[in-house]
Amino acid sequence: MNMIRIAIFSDVHGNLPALDAVLEDMEKRGITQKFCLGDLVDFAPWGNEVIEKIRYLNIPCLMGNHDERIAFDIPVVPLPKHSPEETEARFIAIGHSKKYITDKNKTFLSGLSFHIKLNYKVGKRHWNIQLVHSGLLNNDIYLYESENNKVFIDMLEESQSDIVVMGHTHLSFKKYFETKGWAVNCGSVGRSKEENRLASYLILTIEEDYMLPEIIQIPYPIEETAFAIEESGIPNYYASFLKNEKTSVL
């Protein structure tokens, strides 16, 4: 049987233990083709190590909005959806990345692709797969499962793809549109906003007559990440967030 399986993940956000857990899970499943949708940095203290692992493993990676900000030293602006507490923590955490990410790694981030379009021929059929961080024209647009279906159908039609895979919101979902294709959010590896806080990624199985996206969610040593955040100068807000505790900036 001619079958292809690839893994797609996003939003590591400096969380090396979560990335290691996801990569190990992929290896156990025998998946060798891997793609990353960006946001390697910010909010956990292993930004350099995460970038260097992606480079070492030659994993094709998109430029997330956080990667772009660190690569080009783009000013941080408050977001209306954030509380004053999170706004303060965010400024400090991104400042931490701007200080500690090496020039070599900033240069790597600056050269990442904005989109990746894949085409796999399985049997007699060609499958088109569009990878984005968040949108076709913008890497900082928030598209949730509750979005009007037309938004996703338009993305499928504009990209001429059978599936669009995105990240950015840290909330996974799968939506199928008859005759059009799939819109999938693979969730977040390192800073899930889902209640279980598990590391999330996508396995995409492709055969000649069908395509099957499967969201995988696995545990990782959250306490290790939280402790490292607390010791790093990054606000404890992000440690408390991972542990699903009431957050505190200090």
ChimeraX commands (.cxc) that place a marker at each C-alpha (Angstrom):
marker #1 position 0.00,0.00,0.00 radius 0.5
marker #1 position 1.35,3.42,-0.99 radius 0.5
marker #1 position 0.98,5.65,2.07 radius 0.5
marker #1 position 2.74,8.78,3.33 radius 0.5
marker #1 position 2.77,10.00,6.94 radius 0.5
marker #1 position 4.12,13.40,7.94 radius 0.5
marker #1 position 4.16,15.29,11.23 radius 0.5
marker #1 position 3.39,19.00,11.57 radius 0.5
marker #1 position 3.92,20.99,14.76 radius 0.5
marker #1 position 3.93,24.61,15.86 radius 0.5
marker #1 position 4.46,27.10,18.68 radius 0.5
marker #1 position 7.30,25.56,20.68 radius 0.5
marker #1 position 7.97,28.90,22.43 radius 0.5
marker #1 position 11.33,27.98,23.90 radius 0.5
marker #1 position 9.99,24.85,25.63 radius 0.5
marker #1 position 12.71,22.28,24.98 radius 0.5
marker #1 position 11.28,19.48,27.19 radius 0.5
marker #1 position 8.00,19.66,25.26 radius 0.5
marker #1 position 9.79,19.66,21.90 radius 0.5
marker #1 position 11.92,16.67,22.92 radius 0.5
marker #1 position 8.81,14.75,23.98 radius 0.5
marker #1 position 7.06,15.44,20.68 radius 0.5
marker #1 position 10.10,14.50,18.60 radius 0.5
marker #1 position 10.52,11.29,20.59 radius 0.5
marker #1 position 6.86,10.41,20.02 radius 0.5
marker #1 position 7.27,10.98,16.28 radius 0.5
marker #1 position 10.33,8.73,16.23 radius 0.5
marker #1 position 8.47,5.95,18.06 radius 0.5
marker #1 position 5.76,6.15,15.40 radius 0.5
marker #1 position 8.33,5.93,12.62 radius 0.5
marker #1 position 7.61,9.38,11.20 radius 0.5
marker #1 position 10.64,10.84,9.48 radius 0.5
marker #1 position 9.14,13.82,7.62 radius 0.5
marker #1 position 8.52,16.74,9.98 radius 0.5
marker #1 position 7.49,20.35,9.45 radius 0.5
marker #1 position 7.27,23.24,11.91 radius 0.5
marker #1 position 4.88,26.19,11.57 radius 0.5
marker #1 position 6.98,28.60,13.61 radius 0.5
marker #1 position 7.14,30.48,16.91 radius 0.5
marker #1 position 10.26,28.80,18.23 radius 0.5
marker #1 position 10.96,31.51,20.82 radius 0.5
marker #1 position 9.55,33.41,23.84 radius 0.5
marker #1 position 7.99,32.38,27.18 radius 0.5
marker #1 position 10.39,29.55,28.16 radius 0.5
marker #1 position 14.18,29.77,28.54 radius 0.5
marker #1 position 15.45,27.42,25.82 radius 0.5
marker #1 position 14.94,29.62,22.76 radius 0.5
marker #1 position 18.49,29.12,21.50 radius 0.5
marker #1 position 18.42,25.38,22.14 radius 0.5
marker #1 position 15.09,24.98,20.34 radius 0.5
marker #1 position 16.35,26.90,17.30 radius 0.5
marker #1 position 19.57,24.89,17.24 radius 0.5
marker #1 position 17.68,21.58,17.42 radius 0.5
marker #1 position 15.44,22.59,14.51 radius 0.5
marker #1 position 18.56,23.59,12.55 radius 0.5
marker #1 position 20.46,20.41,13.45 radius 0.5
marker #1 position 17.55,18.18,12.45 radius 0.5
marker #1 position 16.95,20.14,9.23 radius 0.5
marker #1 position 13.24,20.50,9.96 radius 0.5
marker #1 position 11.63,22.93,7.48 radius 0.5
marker #1 position 10.18,25.76,9.54 radius 0.5
marker #1 position 8.00,28.82,8.95 radius 0.5
marker #1 position 8.51,32.25,10.47 radius 0.5
marker #1 position 6.00,32.79,13.26 radius 0.5
marker #1 position 5.11,36.24,14.52 radius 0.5
marker #1 position 7.35,35.79,17.56 radius 0.5
marker #1 position 10.25,34.64,15.39 radius 0.5
marker #1 position 9.80,37.71,13.19 radius 0.5
marker #1 position 9.74,40.04,16.19 radius 0.5
marker #1 position 12.98,38.63,17.60 radius 0.5
marker #1 position 14.73,38.40,14.22 radius 0.5
marker #1 position 14.06,42.01,13.28 radius 0.5
marker #1 position 13.76,43.59,16.75 radius 0.5
marker #1 position 10.17,44.67,16.10 radius 0.5
marker #1 position 8.72,46.69,18.99 radius 0.5
marker #1 position 6.26,44.97,21.30 radius 0.5
marker #1 position 2.78,46.48,21.32 radius 0.5
marker #1 position 0.01,45.60,23.80 radius 0.5
marker #1 position -2.77,43.33,22.52 radius 0.5
marker #1 position -6.38,44.17,23.43 radius 0.5
marker #1 position -7.13,40.54,24.30 radius 0.5
marker #1 position -4.49,40.48,27.07 radius 0.5
marker #1 position -5.06,41.47,30.68 radius 0.5
marker #1 position -2.75,44.11,32.23 radius 0.5
marker #1 position -1.02,41.25,34.06 radius 0.5
marker #1 position -0.30,39.31,30.87 radius 0.5
marker #1 position 0.69,42.48,29.03 radius 0.5
marker #1 position 3.36,43.24,31.62 radius 0.5
marker #1 position 4.61,39.64,31.61 radius 0.5
marker #1 position 4.70,39.57,27.80 radius 0.5
marker #1 position 6.90,42.67,27.58 radius 0.5
marker #1 position 9.39,41.17,30.03 radius 0.5
marker #1 position 9.44,37.73,28.38 radius 0.5
marker #1 position 9.96,39.03,24.86 radius 0.5
marker #1 position 12.65,41.38,26.16 radius 0.5
marker #1 position 14.36,38.31,27.62 radius 0.5
marker #1 position 14.44,36.68,24.18 radius 0.5
marker #1 position 15.71,39.82,22.50 radius 0.5
marker #1 position 18.59,39.87,24.98 radius 0.5
marker #1 position 19.54,36.18,25.00 radius 0.5
marker #1 position 18.84,34.82,21.51 radius 0.5
marker #1 position 22.20,34.82,19.75 radius 0.5
marker #1 position 22.90,36.84,16.63 radius 0.5
marker #1 position 23.45,33.61,14.69 radius 0.5
marker #1 position 20.04,32.32,15.72 radius 0.5
marker #1 position 18.38,35.66,14.98 radius 0.5
marker #1 position 19.86,35.45,11.48 radius 0.5
marker #1 position 18.40,31.95,11.12 radius 0.5
marker #1 position 14.96,33.19,12.18 radius 0.5
marker #1 position 15.16,36.08,9.71 radius 0.5
marker #1 position 15.56,33.64,6.79 radius 0.5
marker #1 position 12.59,31.38,7.55 radius 0.5
marker #1 position 9.85,30.90,4.97 radius 0.5
marker #1 position 6.49,32.63,5.34 radius 0.5
marker #1 position 4.56,29.71,3.77 radius 0.5
marker #1 position 5.37,26.18,2.65 radius 0.5
marker #1 position 3.32,24.46,-0.07 radius 0.5
marker #1 position 3.72,20.69,-0.35 radius 0.5
marker #1 position 2.61,18.37,-3.13 radius 0.5
marker #1 position 2.60,14.60,-2.66 radius 0.5
marker #1 position 1.79,12.16,-5.44 radius 0.5
marker #1 position 0.23,8.99,-4.02 radius 0.5
marker #1 position -0.74,6.50,-6.68 radius 0.5
marker #1 position -2.34,8.57,-9.42 radius 0.5
marker #1 position -3.46,11.43,-7.17 radius 0.5
marker #1 position -1.67,14.65,-6.28 radius 0.5
marker #1 position -2.41,16.10,-2.83 radius 0.5
marker #1 position -1.70,19.78,-2.11 radius 0.5
marker #1 position -0.88,20.78,1.47 radius 0.5
marker #1 position -0.65,24.42,2.51 radius 0.5
marker #1 position 1.31,25.21,5.67 radius 0.5
marker #1 position 0.93,28.62,7.32 radius 0.5
marker #1 position 1.66,30.00,10.76 radius 0.5
marker #1 position -1.72,31.70,11.05 radius 0.5
marker #1 position -2.97,32.97,7.68 radius 0.5
marker #1 position -2.10,33.26,4.02 radius 0.5
marker #1 position -1.24,36.96,4.14 radius 0.5
marker #1 position -0.56,37.55,7.82 radius 0.5
marker #1 position 1.33,35.53,10.45 radius 0.5
marker #1 position -0.52,37.21,13.32 radius 0.5
marker #1 position -4.21,36.63,12.57 radius 0.5
marker #1 position -6.21,34.58,15.08 radius 0.5
marker #1 position -8.41,31.96,13.40 radius 0.5
marker #1 position -10.34,29.81,15.86 radius 0.5
marker #1 position -12.59,26.81,15.30 radius 0.5
marker #1 position -15.60,29.09,15.78 radius 0.5
marker #1 position -14.60,31.23,12.79 radius 0.5
marker #1 position -17.08,31.48,9.95 radius 0.5
marker #1 position -16.52,28.47,7.68 radius 0.5
marker #1 position -16.19,30.76,4.67 radius 0.5
marker #1 position -12.84,32.00,6.02 radius 0.5
marker #1 position -11.37,28.50,5.83 radius 0.5
marker #1 position -13.04,27.62,2.53 radius 0.5
marker #1 position -11.60,30.82,1.02 radius 0.5
marker #1 position -8.13,29.82,2.27 radius 0.5
marker #1 position -8.46,26.40,0.66 radius 0.5
marker #1 position -9.61,27.89,-2.62 radius 0.5
marker #1 position -7.04,30.69,-2.68 radius 0.5
marker #1 position -4.16,28.33,-1.93 radius 0.5
marker #1 position -5.58,25.65,-4.25 radius 0.5
marker #1 position -4.94,23.08,-1.57 radius 0.5
marker #1 position -6.65,20.01,-0.13 radius 0.5
marker #1 position -5.70,20.96,3.41 radius 0.5
marker #1 position -4.53,24.10,5.18 radius 0.5
marker #1 position -2.60,23.50,8.41 radius 0.5
marker #1 position -2.03,26.36,10.84 radius 0.5
marker #1 position -0.93,27.06,14.42 radius 0.5
marker #1 position -0.64,30.38,16.29 radius 0.5
marker #1 position -3.75,30.20,18.52 radius 0.5
marker #1 position -2.42,27.27,20.62 radius 0.5
marker #1 position -5.84,25.60,20.29 radius 0.5
marker #1 position -6.14,22.56,18.02 radius 0.5
marker #1 position -9.10,21.75,15.79 radius 0.5
marker #1 position -10.07,19.89,12.61 radius 0.5
marker #1 position -12.77,21.02,10.18 radius 0.5
marker #1 position -13.75,19.21,6.99 radius 0.5
marker #1 position -15.64,20.84,4.15 radius 0.5
marker #1 position -17.23,18.52,1.60 radius 0.5
marker #1 position -15.62,18.85,-1.87 radius 0.5
marker #1 position -13.25,21.54,-0.49 radius 0.5
marker #1 position -10.92,19.89,2.01 radius 0.5
marker #1 position -9.58,20.27,5.53 radius 0.5
marker #1 position -8.70,23.22,7.77 radius 0.5
marker #1 position -6.62,22.05,10.72 radius 0.5
marker #1 position -4.90,23.74,13.62 radius 0.5
marker #1 position -2.17,21.50,15.02 radius 0.5
marker #1 position -2.17,23.21,18.43 radius 0.5
marker #1 position 0.94,24.14,20.38 radius 0.5
marker #1 position 3.93,22.06,21.44 radius 0.5
marker #1 position 5.19,24.30,24.20 radius 0.5
marker #1 position 2.41,26.60,25.37 radius 0.5
marker #1 position -0.92,24.89,24.89 radius 0.5
marker #1 position -3.98,26.91,25.81 radius 0.5
marker #1 position -6.09,23.75,26.01 radius 0.5
marker #1 position -7.26,22.71,29.44 radius 0.5
marker #1 position -5.00,19.64,29.55 radius 0.5
marker #1 position -1.85,21.67,28.66 radius 0.5
marker #1 position -0.49,18.63,26.75 radius 0.5
marker #1 position 1.99,19.07,23.92 radius 0.5
marker #1 position 0.06,18.93,20.66 radius 0.5
marker #1 position 1.01,18.12,17.08 radius 0.5
marker #1 position -0.52,16.72,13.88 radius 0.5
marker #1 position 0.04,13.45,12.05 radius 0.5
marker #1 position -1.19,13.60,8.47 radius 0.5
marker #1 position -1.72,10.26,6.72 radius 0.5
marker #1 position -2.06,10.42,2.94 radius 0.5
marker #1 position -3.20,7.62,0.66 radius 0.5
marker #1 position -4.38,7.72,-2.92 radius 0.5
marker #1 position -8.08,7.97,-2.08 radius 0.5
marker #1 position -8.09,9.81,1.26 radius 0.5
marker #1 position -6.27,12.10,3.66 radius 0.5
marker #1 position -6.55,11.70,7.45 radius 0.5
marker #1 position -5.38,14.40,9.91 radius 0.5
marker #1 position -4.96,13.23,13.52 radius 0.5
marker #1 position -4.24,15.53,16.46 radius 0.5
marker #1 position -1.77,13.92,18.88 radius 0.5
marker #1 position -1.51,15.21,22.46 radius 0.5
marker #1 position 1.16,13.91,24.81 radius 0.5
marker #1 position 2.44,14.71,28.31 radius 0.5
marker #1 position 5.87,16.17,28.98 radius 0.5
marker #1 position 7.64,17.27,32.19 radius 0.5
marker #1 position 5.74,20.52,32.75 radius 0.5
marker #1 position 7.21,20.93,36.24 radius 0.5
marker #1 position 10.71,20.93,34.72 radius 0.5
marker #1 position 9.74,23.68,32.31 radius 0.5
marker #1 position 7.96,25.68,35.01 radius 0.5
marker #1 position 10.97,25.47,37.35 radius 0.5
marker #1 position 13.32,26.61,34.57 radius 0.5
marker #1 position 11.06,29.58,33.83 radius 0.5
marker #1 position 11.03,30.55,37.51 radius 0.5
marker #1 position 14.84,30.44,37.58 radius 0.5
marker #1 position 15.37,32.31,34.32 radius 0.5
marker #1 position 14.14,35.86,34.72 radius 0.5
marker #1 position 11.11,35.16,32.57 radius 0.5
marker #1 position 7.99,36.12,34.58 radius 0.5
marker #1 position 6.46,33.38,36.73 radius 0.5
marker #1 position 3.21,34.14,34.91 radius 0.5
marker #1 position 4.28,31.64,32.23 radius 0.5
marker #1 position 5.18,28.92,34.74 radius 0.5
marker #1 position 1.81,29.31,36.45 radius 0.5
marker #1 position 0.06,29.26,33.08 radius 0.5
marker #1 position 1.60,25.89,32.15 radius 0.5
marker #1 position 0.59,24.45,35.52 radius 0.5
marker #1 position -2.94,25.84,35.16 radius 0.5
marker #1 position -2.51,27.87,38.31 radius 0.5
marker #1 position -3.66,31.40,39.04 radius 0.5
marker #1 position -1.07,33.53,37.31 radius 0.5
marker #1 position 1.22,36.06,38.89 radius 0.5
marker #1 position 3.74,38.28,37.14 radius 0.5
marker #1 position 6.25,38.34,39.98 radius 0.5
marker link #1:1,2 radius 0.2
marker link #1:2,3 radius 0.2
marker link #1:3,4 radius 0.2
marker link #1:4,5 radius 0.2
marker link #1:5,6 radius 0.2
marker link #1:6,7 radius 0.2
marker link #1:7,8 radius 0.2
marker link #1:8,9 radius 0.2
marker link #1:9,10 radius 0.2
marker link #1:10,11 radius 0.2
marker link #1:11,12 radius 0.2
marker link #1:12,13 radius 0.2
marker link #1:13,14 radius 0.2
marker link #1:14,15 radius 0.2
marker link #1:15,16 radius 0.2
marker link #1:16,17 radius 0.2
marker link #1:17,18 radius 0.2
marker link #1:18,19 radius 0.2
marker link #1:19,20 radius 0.2
marker link #1:20,21 radius 0.2
marker link #1:21,22 radius 0.2
marker link #1:22,23 radius 0.2
marker link #1:23,24 radius 0.2
marker link #1:24,25 radius 0.2
marker link #1:25,26 radius 0.2
marker link #1:26,27 radius 0.2
marker link #1:27,28 radius 0.2
marker link #1:28,29 radius 0.2
marker link #1:29,30 radius 0.2
marker link #1:30,31 radius 0.2
marker link #1:31,32 radius 0.2
marker link #1:32,33 radius 0.2
marker link #1:33,34 radius 0.2
marker link #1:34,35 radius 0.2
marker link #1:35,36 radius 0.2
marker link #1:36,37 radius 0.2
marker link #1:37,38 radius 0.2
marker link #1:38,39 radius 0.2
marker link #1:39,40 radius 0.2
marker link #1:40,41 radius 0.2
marker link #1:41,42 radius 0.2
marker link #1:42,43 radius 0.2
marker link #1:43,44 radius 0.2
marker link #1:44,45 radius 0.2
marker link #1:45,46 radius 0.2
marker link #1:46,47 radius 0.2
marker link #1:47,48 radius 0.2
marker link #1:48,49 radius 0.2
marker link #1:49,50 radius 0.2
marker link #1:50,51 radius 0.2
marker link #1:51,52 radius 0.2
marker link #1:52,53 radius 0.2
marker link #1:53,54 radius 0.2
marker link #1:54,55 radius 0.2
marker link #1:55,56 radius 0.2
marker link #1:56,57 radius 0.2
marker link #1:57,58 radius 0.2
marker link #1:58,59 radius 0.2
marker link #1:59,60 radius 0.2
marker link #1:60,61 radius 0.2
marker link #1:61,62 radius 0.2
marker link #1:62,63 radius 0.2
marker link #1:63,64 radius 0.2
marker link #1:64,65 radius 0.2
marker link #1:65,66 radius 0.2
marker link #1:66,67 radius 0.2
marker link #1:67,68 radius 0.2
marker link #1:68,69 radius 0.2
marker link #1:69,70 radius 0.2
marker link #1:70,71 radius 0.2
marker link #1:71,72 radius 0.2
marker link #1:72,73 radius 0.2
marker link #1:73,74 radius 0.2
marker link #1:74,75 radius 0.2
marker link #1:75,76 radius 0.2
marker link #1:76,77 radius 0.2
marker link #1:77,78 radius 0.2
marker link #1:78,79 radius 0.2
marker link #1:79,80 radius 0.2
marker link #1:80,81 radius 0.2
marker link #1:81,82 radius 0.2
marker link #1:82,83 radius 0.2
marker link #1:83,84 radius 0.2
marker link #1:84,85 radius 0.2
marker link #1:85,86 radius 0.2
marker link #1:86,87 radius 0.2
marker link #1:87,88 radius 0.2
marker link #1:88,89 radius 0.2
marker link #1:89,90 radius 0.2
marker link #1:90,91 radius 0.2
marker link #1:91,92 radius 0.2
marker link #1:92,93 radius 0.2
marker link #1:93,94 radius 0.2
marker link #1:94,95 radius 0.2
marker link #1:95,96 radius 0.2
marker link #1:96,97 radius 0.2
marker link #1:97,98 radius 0.2
marker link #1:98,99 radius 0.2
marker link #1:99,100 radius 0.2
marker link #1:100,101 radius 0.2
marker link #1:101,102 radius 0.2
marker link #1:102,103 radius 0.2
marker link #1:103,104 radius 0.2
marker link #1:104,105 radius 0.2
marker link #1:105,106 radius 0.2
marker link #1:106,107 radius 0.2
marker link #1:107,108 radius 0.2
marker link #1:108,109 radius 0.2
marker link #1:109,110 radius 0.2
marker link #1:110,111 radius 0.2
marker link #1:111,112 radius 0.2
marker link #1:112,113 radius 0.2
marker link #1:113,114 radius 0.2
marker link #1:114,115 radius 0.2
marker link #1:115,116 radius 0.2
marker link #1:116,117 radius 0.2
marker link #1:117,118 radius 0.2
marker link #1:118,119 radius 0.2
marker link #1:119,120 radius 0.2
marker link #1:120,121 radius 0.2
marker link #1:121,122 radius 0.2
marker link #1:122,123 radius 0.2
marker link #1:123,124 radius 0.2
marker link #1:124,125 radius 0.2
marker link #1:125,126 radius 0.2
marker link #1:126,127 radius 0.2
marker link #1:127,128 radius 0.2
marker link #1:128,129 radius 0.2
marker link #1:129,130 radius 0.2
marker link #1:130,131 radius 0.2
marker link #1:131,132 radius 0.2
marker link #1:132,133 radius 0.2
marker link #1:133,134 radius 0.2
marker link #1:134,135 radius 0.2
marker link #1:135,136 radius 0.2
marker link #1:136,137 radius 0.2
marker link #1:137,138 radius 0.2
marker link #1:138,139 radius 0.2
marker link #1:139,140 radius 0.2
marker link #1:140,141 radius 0.2
marker link #1:141,142 radius 0.2
marker link #1:142,143 radius 0.2
marker link #1:143,144 radius 0.2
marker link #1:144,145 radius 0.2
marker link #1:145,146 radius 0.2
marker link #1:146,147 radius 0.2
marker link #1:147,148 radius 0.2
marker link #1:148,149 radius 0.2
marker link #1:149,150 radius 0.2
marker link #1:150,151 radius 0.2
marker link #1:151,152 radius 0.2
marker link #1:152,153 radius 0.2
marker link #1:153,154 radius 0.2
marker link #1:154,155 radius 0.2
marker link #1:155,156 radius 0.2
marker link #1:156,157 radius 0.2
marker link #1:157,158 radius 0.2
marker link #1:158,159 radius 0.2
marker link #1:159,160 radius 0.2
marker link #1:160,161 radius 0.2
marker link #1:161,162 radius 0.2
marker link #1:162,163 radius 0.2
marker link #1:163,164 radius 0.2
marker link #1:164,165 radius 0.2
marker link #1:165,166 radius 0.2
marker link #1:166,167 radius 0.2
marker link #1:167,168 radius 0.2
marker link #1:168,169 radius 0.2
marker link #1:169,170 radius 0.2
marker link #1:170,171 radius 0.2
marker link #1:171,172 radius 0.2
marker link #1:172,173 radius 0.2
marker link #1:173,174 radius 0.2
marker link #1:174,175 radius 0.2
marker link #1:175,176 radius 0.2
marker link #1:176,177 radius 0.2
marker link #1:177,178 radius 0.2
marker link #1:178,179 radius 0.2
marker link #1:179,180 radius 0.2
marker link #1:180,181 radius 0.2
marker link #1:181,182 radius 0.2
marker link #1:182,183 radius 0.2
marker link #1:183,184 radius 0.2
marker link #1:184,185 radius 0.2
marker link #1:185,186 radius 0.2
marker link #1:186,187 radius 0.2
marker link #1:187,188 radius 0.2
marker link #1:188,189 radius 0.2
marker link #1:189,190 radius 0.2
marker link #1:190,191 radius 0.2
marker link #1:191,192 radius 0.2
marker link #1:192,193 radius 0.2
marker link #1:193,194 radius 0.2
marker link #1:194,195 radius 0.2
marker link #1:195,196 radius 0.2
marker link #1:196,197 radius 0.2
marker link #1:197,198 radius 0.2
marker link #1:198,199 radius 0.2
marker link #1:199,200 radius 0.2
marker link #1:200,201 radius 0.2
marker link #1:201,202 radius 0.2
marker link #1:202,203 radius 0.2
marker link #1:203,204 radius 0.2
marker link #1:204,205 radius 0.2
marker link #1:205,206 radius 0.2
marker link #1:206,207 radius 0.2
marker link #1:207,208 radius 0.2
marker link #1:208,209 radius 0.2
marker link #1:209,210 radius 0.2
marker link #1:210,211 radius 0.2
marker link #1:211,212 radius 0.2
marker link #1:212,213 radius 0.2
marker link #1:213,214 radius 0.2
marker link #1:214,215 radius 0.2
marker link #1:215,216 radius 0.2
marker link #1:216,217 radius 0.2
marker link #1:217,218 radius 0.2
marker link #1:218,219 radius 0.2
marker link #1:219,220 radius 0.2
marker link #1:220,221 radius 0.2
marker link #1:221,222 radius 0.2
marker link #1:222,223 radius 0.2
marker link #1:223,224 radius 0.2
marker link #1:224,225 radius 0.2
marker link #1:225,226 radius 0.2
marker link #1:226,227 radius 0.2
marker link #1:227,228 radius 0.2
marker link #1:228,229 radius 0.2
marker link #1:229,230 radius 0.2
marker link #1:230,231 radius 0.2
marker link #1:231,232 radius 0.2
marker link #1:232,233 radius 0.2
marker link #1:233,234 radius 0.2
marker link #1:234,235 radius 0.2
marker link #1:235,236 radius 0.2
marker link #1:236,237 radius 0.2
marker link #1:237,238 radius 0.2
marker link #1:238,239 radius 0.2
marker link #1:239,240 radius 0.2
marker link #1:240,241 radius 0.2
marker link #1:241,242 radius 0.2
marker link #1:242,243 radius 0.2
marker link #1:243,244 radius 0.2
marker link #1:244,245 radius 0.2
marker link #1:245,246 radius 0.2
marker link #1:246,247 radius 0.2
marker link #1:247,248 radius 0.2
marker link #1:248,249 radius 0.2
marker link #1:249,250 radius 0.2
view
